[in-house]
Amino acid sequence: MDITGNAKRNIKLVLADDHQLFREGVKRIINMENDLEVVGECGDGIQVIELCNTLTPDIVLMDINMPIENGVVATEKLKGIFPDIKVIILSIHDDESYVFETLRKGASGYLLKDMEAESLINAIRSVVAGHAYIHPKVTGKLINQLRRMTYLDEVGAAGNGTIAKDAGVKYVHTDNSPLTRREAEVLRLMAEGKSNKTIGEFLYISEKTVKNHVSSILQKMEVDDRTQAVIISIKNGWVTL
């Protein structure tokens, strides 16, 4: 607490986006939280490096499309100079190539600009806690990109560059899986990037029931978000690409 009796803001953020009105909206959302504060903002990839040198934020919330240097280049440079500062991409692009490239350059999260305010705050806190966070809409596309890469690695130069017709995300039951059959079905559809509404329509259950299954899956797997659940399920062999 400070001398006024208010809780101190202990998580500092810098916004990098070339649209000032968008920055103002995001800043207003973030500064409503007692523990979060936007301490600087800029409109290009060069300025964000300068701000981080001066302000030493915990998080940089960065767009991809910026003048002078884009968010991909800026992420790589920023992480090379300030490895402890976490970068979250906030973009309009849901193409998996952008997601894969920014994560490869060191970003800890990839969010879409049409997400709800509460989800944005939850994503920021998840990244601060040391987790990765990828918007559910692009998770499936990222999985497909990894699947393509895995297939090409397996076939090598002799392959024809196409994916088998029966290739896809499949759930494999193993003795170490803590999930029920229905939860396994939900997990498989999560791995394909489907929303709760789409999963409900596919399984003929309500969206509320899907949310309950997702909560149960996250609790059983001891993770905070859908992306971590999918990644762990792949590592454990519960989902195959």
N, C-alpha and C positions, 0 to 999 in steps of 0.2 A: 504494500500500500504506500502511496505517496503522502505528502503532508496534508493534502486536501481530503484524504480518506478514500480516494478512488483507486481502483486496482491498476497497477502499472501494466502497460502494454509491453509484453516481452518478446513478441514475434514481429520483426520488421520486414516490410515488403517494399520492393521497387516494381513499378509498372512500366513496361516498355511496349508501347503501341502508338502508331502514328495517327490514330483518331482520338482527338482530345475529348470529345463528348463521351466516347466509350470509356476512356480512362476515368473520367469524372464519375460515371455510373458505377464502375467497378470499385473505385476508391470509396465511394459512399457506402457501398455494401460491406466492404471489408472493415471500414472504420467504425461501423456500428457494433462490432464485436469488441469486448473488453480487452482481449488479449492480443488482438491484431492491429497493426497500424501501417498505413502506407507512408513511408518516409521520403519517397522520391518518385518521380515519373519522368519519362522521356519519350521521344518519338522515333528513335533510330538505334541501330545496333552498336554504333560507336559510343553514343552517349551513355548507354547502359553500363559499359565497362567503366567509364569515368565515374558514374554515380556509385557503382559498387566499391570503387577504390576509396571514395569519400565517406560513404554511409555504412559500409559493411552490413548489408541486409542479410536476413536468414533465407529469404525467398525472392526470386525474381520471377514475376509473372509476365511472360513475353509472347508477343505475336510473332508469326512467321513472316508475313508480308510487311517489311519495313524498308524505308529508303536507306541508302548508303551501304548498310550491311543487313541482310535478312536475319531472321531468328535462328536459322540453322547454323550459320557462320558465327553469329554472336554467342550462341550456346557453347560451341566448341571452344572459342577463345576465352569466354568467361570461366568455364570449368577448368581450363588450363592454368588460368591465373588465380582463380579463387575456388579451389576444389571443394571447400566446405559450404559454399553457397549453393542452395538447391534451385534448380530451374524447372518451372512449370510452363509448358506451352499452352497458350489460350488462343485458339485459332478457329477460323471458319472451315478449314479444310479437314475432311474426314478420310482423305486418301491414305491408304496404309503406307505408302512410300514416305510420306511426311512423318508419320508416326514412327516408323522404323528408323528413319535417318536421325530424327531428333533424339530418340532414346539412345541410339548408338553414339551420338555426340555427347551424351551425359545428362540429358534431361531426366527428371524424376517423375514427371507427369505429363499427360497430354489431354487437354480439355477442349471442349467445343463451346463456342460463344453463345450458343442457344440454350445452355444448361441453366437450371434454376439456381437462385442465389444460395439456397441452403446446401445444394450439392457442391457448389464452388467452395464454400467455407469448409465443408467436410473434406473435400479433396486437399485443400491447403493444410489442414490439420493432419491428415493422413501422411502427407509428404514430410511435414515437420517431424512426425513420429518415426520417420525412417522407412516408410513404405512407398512403393510406386503406386501411381493412380492413373488409370487410363479410362477415358470416357467409355461407357458401355456400348455406345453406338459404333465405336471404332475397334473394339476388342475383337469382334469376329473377323474383321478385315485383317487385323494384325495376325490372328491365328492362321488365316488362309495364306498370308505371306510367308509365315514360318513353315507352313505345310508345303508350299511350293518349293521353298529352299531345301527342306528336308528331302523332298522327292528328287530334286535335281542333284543333291549330294549323293543320293543312293544310286541313281542311274548313271551319274558321271557323264563323260563326254559321249558315251555310247547311246545315251537316251535321246529321245526325239523332242524333248522340251515340252511335252504335254503331260497332263496329269490323268491318271487312270480314271475311267468313268465312275468306278465305285469308290474313288478316294473321297474322304470326308471325315468329319469329326465323329468318332465312335466311342461309346462308353464300354469299358472292359471291367467286368466284375472281378474283384480280387478279395482274398480273405481279409486283407488289412483295410478295406474300405469301410468307413463308419456310416455310410449313407444307405438309406432305404432305396428300394427300386424306384419309387416316384422321385425322390431327391436326385437319384442318378440320372433320370430322364431330364429333369430340370437342369442339372449340371451340364449335360451334353448340349442342350439348347443354349445355355449360357455361353458355352465355348464357341458356339457358332455366331455369337454376337446378337442373339435375339433379345428383344425387350421383354419385360414382364407381361405386357399386353399380348405380344405375339406368342409367347410361350403358353399363355393361358388359352389362346385360340387354338393352338396346335394340339394341346393336351385336353381340351374341352373342360377346363377348370377356370375358376374366376381369377382375376388379376390379384385379388387379395390373398387367395390361396397360394398363388405363385410367390408372392412376397413372403408369406410365412415359410414356404419351402426354402427360399433363398436365405432367409434369416437363420433357419435351422442348419443349412449347409455351411454358412459362414461360421456359426458357433461351433459346429462339430469339427471344422477344419482349423479353427482358431485363427481366422484371418479377418481383416476389416472390410474387404471389398471383393467384388466379383472377379476382378482381374487376378488377384492373388489366388483365389480359389481355383481358377482355371489353370494358372501356371503350376500350382502344387499338384493338381490332378494329373497334369501331363507328366510331371516329374515322377509321380508315383505309379504311372502306368494305368491310371483309371480312365484317362481319355487318350486316344491315339489320334495322331494327325494323318 
